[in-house]
Amino acid sequence: MAKQKIVLAYSGGLDTSVILTWLKESFDAEIITFTADIGQKDELDGLEEKALRTGATKAYIDDLRDEFAKDFIFPMFQAGALYEGQYLLGTSIARPLIAKRMVEIARAEGATAIAHGATGKGNDQVRFELTAAALAPELEVIAPWRIEEFREQFPGRAEMIAYAEKHGIPVTATASKPYSTDRNLLHISFESGMLEDPWFDPSADSNRDMYVLSRAPEEAPDQAEYVELGFERGDCVSVNGKRMSPLEVMETLNELGGKHGIGRVDMVENRFVGMKSRGVYETPGGTILFVAHRKMESLTMDREVMHLRDSLIPKYASLVYNGFWFAPERLAIQALVDESQKNVTGTVRLRLYKGNIMGAGVQSPVSLYNPDIATMEADPSKAYNQGDATGFIRLNALRLRVASGVAQNAKK
């Protein structure tokens, strides 16, 4: 009888390297690894060889960077998604793409299950499995961290490191520096280990070597740099006048933002599973894009459309964070977002300086800003008559006057 085939989401880090060997031994199965190239850079070097040497029968490494930027990052930024006022959802938005491709590989290979290395305490387990449920409910999902035997064998990262050393599996985590990272085209995240102490300061001089994508603002250039971003229908299509694909935009802005120390976030966030966790993020290019997109909208988007879209930002961000990318409610909100972006076209100029992003101008062929109407001087267009404001204010004040009268009568 043919062995069961399991497709494992494989990063080559400590957890998935250990899980690959453990799955093969525990399930007596063929393990097919899948690694999505979504911008990890040199983290992918030698990964196929490592997976096969560790026991995989086949190792997929697929370049999904273009799809990630075009179909996941850009639509999310059109929605203005920001989780709990700080997090640009760099890890969250990558998971549905990875799970989608895992499902495709599982079907092509005749696998009956997919597996992931997300801990039983985190959000990624939810994101992977909700995507699988939406796209391939017939597939079994194996989550080793939720299997009692696995947890008993690996109560902590120290035991995993020892297991890897025993089985000759090279890993970058060490007992002295055990924090975990997750990198892609949009950001890099750091969590666990020393970062579990919310009083620990990763930006202190002694800890600066932790950061990967950005300089410390103190070490950024002493001269500000201007950058111009061109938008069409809500998507950035050029940087400094050069036409670019979504992937090229992200790569270019990451370099610029990193150079100027932009996009560092250190926060304690609320996980979907109920606990608070501390995460440190670097999102240099995404932060620039987020600010520029908002400034472009300020000139071109109708007030009520903007306010309606903005009212949906917390919901949209939570859907992405919690793993509901392929849920009907996210798709419904996205349809509204798409409609809202049809006139978000023009150019934004920004000034980058030591971790800061300052607006330096915005223009658009479909601008809703009319200086003749907005001017404090005489209005040559006669579009606005100050006298009209009297009735406008009186009508809006009516309910306030009525309520005030009721309150005064109650005191008598």
Residue pairs with C-beta under 8 A, 6 or more apart in sequence:
3 28
3 29
3 30
4 27
4 28
4 29
4 30
4 111
4 112
4 113
5 29
5 30
5 32
5 106
5 109
5 110
5 111
5 112
5 113
6 23
6 27
6 29
6 30
6 31
6 32
6 111
6 112
6 113
6 114
6 115
6 142
7 32
7 33
7 34
7 102
7 105
7 106
7 109
7 111
7 113
7 114
7 115
8 16
8 19
8 20
8 23
8 31
8 32
8 33
8 34
8 56
8 114
8 115
8 116
8 117
9 16
9 34
9 35
9 98
9 99
9 102
9 114
9 115
9 116
9 117
9 128
10 16
10 17
10 20
10 33
10 34
10 35
10 47
10 51
10 56
10 59
11 35
11 43
11 117
11 182
12 35
12 43
12 44
12 47
12 50
12 51
13 117
13 171
13 172
13 173
13 180
14 157
14 160
14 161
14 164
14 171
14 172
14 173
14 180
15 117
15 119
15 160
15 180
16 33
16 117
17 50
17 54
17 164
17 169
17 171
18 154
18 160
18 163
18 164
18 169
19 115
19 117
19 144
20 31
20 33
20 51
20 54
20 55
20 56
21 54
21 55
21 167
21 169
22 144
22 150
22 153
23 29
23 31
23 115
23 142
23 144
24 31
24 55
26 149
26 150
27 142
30 57
31 55
31 56
31 57
32 56
32 57
32 58
32 59
32 60
32 105
32 109
32 111
33 51
33 56
33 58
33 59
33 60
34 59
34 60
34 62
34 98
34 101
34 102
34 105
35 44
35 47
35 48
35 51
35 59
35 60
35 61
35 62
36 62
36 64
36 68
36 94
36 97
36 98
36 101
37 44
37 61
37 62
37 63
37 64
37 65
38 64
38 65
38 68
38 94
38 97
38 98
38 184
38 185
39 65
39 68
39 183
39 184
39 185
39 186
39 250
40 183
40 184
41 183
43 183
44 61
47 59
47 61
48 59
48 61
50 170
51 59
52 59
54 167
54 169
58 109
60 105
62 101
64 97
64 98
64 101
65 185
65 247
66 245
66 246
66 247
67 97
68 94
68 97
68 184
68 185
68 186
68 247
69 185
69 245
69 246
69 247
69 249
69 250
70 245
70 246
70 247
71 97
72 93
72 94
72 96
72 97
72 325
73 93
73 185
73 186
73 246
73 250
73 286
74 235
74 236
74 246
75 334
75 337
75 338
76 89
76 93
76 320
77 286
77 289
77 290
77 293
78 234
78 235
78 293
78 337
78 338
78 340
78 341
78 344
79 309
79 312
79 313
79 316
79 333
79 334
79 337
80 290
80 293
80 294
80 297
80 309
80 310
80 313
80 316
81 88
81 89
81 313
81 316
81 317
81 320
82 88
82 89
82 290
82 313
82 317
83 89
83 92
83 269
83 317
83 318
83 320
83 321
84 267
84 269
84 270
84 317
86 265
86 267
86 269
87 265
87 267
87 269
87 279
87 281
87 321
88 186
88 187
88 265
88 281
88 283
88 286
88 287
88 290
89 186
89 317
89 320
89 321
90 184
90 186
90 187
90 188
90 189
90 281
90 283
90 286
91 124
91 182
91 184
91 187
91 189
92 123
92 127
92 320
92 321
92 323
93 186
93 320
93 325
94 184
94 186
95 124
95 127
95 128
95 131
95 323
95 325
96 127
96 131
96 323
96 325
96 326
98 128
99 114
99 127
99 128
99 129
99 131
99 132
99 135
100 131
100 135
100 326
102 114
102 128
102 132
103 114
103 131
103 132
103 135
103 136
103 139
105 111
106 112
106 113
106 114
106 136
106 139
107 136
111 139
112 139
112 140
113 139
113 140
113 141
113 142
114 128
114 132
114 139
114 140
114 141
114 142
115 141
115 142
115 143
115 144
116 124
116 125
116 128
116 141
116 142
116 143
117 144
117 145
118 124
118 125
118 127
118 128
118 143
118 145
119 125
119 145
120 143
120 145
120 146
120 151
121 145
121 271
121 273
121 275
122 271
122 273
122 277
123 271
123 272
123 273
123 321
123 322
123 323
125 143
125 145
125 146
126 272
126 273
126 322
126 323
127 322
127 323
127 325
128 141
128 323
129 141
129 143
129 323
130 322
130 323
130 324
130 326
130 327
131 323
131 325
131 326
132 139
132 141
134 326
134 327
135 326
144 150
145 151
153 159
153 163
154 160
154 163
157 173
157 175
157 178
157 192
157 193
158 175
158 178
161 171
161 173
161 174
161 175
161 178
163 169
164 170
164 171
173 180
177 193
177 194
178 192
178 193
178 194
179 190
179 191
179 192
179 193
179 194
179 195
179 210
180 190
180 191
180 192
180 193
181 188
181 189
181 190
181 212
182 188
182 189
183 189
183 212
185 247
185 250
185 251
185 254
186 250
186 283
186 285
186 286
187 213
187 263
187 281
187 282
187 283
187 286
188 212
188 213
188 281
188 282
189 279
189 280
189 281
190 202
190 210
190 279
190 280
190 281
191 277
191 278
191 279
191 280
194 200
195 202
195 278
195 279
195 280
196 278
198 268
198 278
201 207
202 210
202 211
202 266
202 280
203 216
203 264
203 266
208 216
210 280
211 264
211 282
212 282
213 254
213 257
213 258
213 263
213 282
213 284
214 257
214 258
214 261
214 262
214 263
214 264
214 282
214 284
215 258
215 259
215 260
215 261
216 261
217 260
217 261
217 354
217 355
217 356
218 261
218 354
219 261
220 259
220 260
220 261
220 353
220 354
220 355
221 259
221 260
221 354
224 351
224 352
224 353
225 256
225 259
225 260
225 351
225 352
225 353
226 349
226 350
226 351
226 352
226 360
227 239
227 240
227 253
227 256
227 288
227 349
227 350
227 352
228 238
228 239
228 240
228 241
228 347
228 348
228 349
228 350
229 236
229 238
229 239
229 288
229 289
229 292
229 296
229 347
229 348
229 350
230 236
230 237
230 238
230 239
230 241
230 346
230 347
231 237
231 292
231 293
231 296
231 344
231 345
231 346
231 347
231 348
232 345
233 341
233 342
233 343
233 344
233 345
234 293
234 296
234 297
234 340
234 341
234 342
234 344
235 246
235 341
236 244
236 246
236 249
236 289
236 292
236 293
237 243
237 244
237 249
238 244
239 249
239 252
239 253
244 252
249 285
249 289
250 285
250 286
250 289
251 285
252 285
253 284
253 285
253 286
253 288
253 289
254 284
254 285
255 285
256 262
256 284
256 285
256 288
256 352
257 263
257 283
257 284
257 285
257 287
257 288
257 352
258 282
258 284
259 352
260 284
260 352
260 353
260 354
260 355
261 354
261 355
262 284
262 287
262 288
262 352
262 355
262 356
262 357
263 281
263 282
263 283
263 284
263 285
263 286
263 287
263 288
264 280
264 281
264 282
264 355
265 279
265 280
265 281
265 282
265 283
266 278
266 279
266 280
266 281
267 278
267 279
267 281
268 276
268 277
268 278
268 279
269 276
269 277
269 278
269 279
270 276
271 277
272 321
272 322
272 323
287 357
288 350
288 352
288 357
291 350
291 357
291 359
292 348
292 350
293 344
295 348
295 350
295 359
295 362
296 344
296 345
296 346
296 348
296 362
296 364
297 306
297 344
298 362
299 346
299 362
299 363
299 364
299 367
299 368
299 369
300 343
300 344
300 345
300 346
300 364
300 366
300 367
300 368
301 309
301 340
301 343
301 344
301 368
302 368
305 340
306 340
308 336
308 340
309 336
309 337
309 340
312 333
312 336
315 329
315 333
316 330
316 333
316 337
319 325
319 327
319 329
319 330
319 333
320 330
324 330
343 366
345 364
345 365
345 366
346 362
346 363
346 364
346 365
346 366
346 367
347 362
347 363
347 364
348 359
348 361
348 362
349 359
349 360
349 361
349 362
350 357
350 358
350 359
350 360
351 357
351 358
351 359
351 360
352 358
370 381
370 383
372 379
372 380
372 381
372 383
373 379
373 381
373 383
373 384
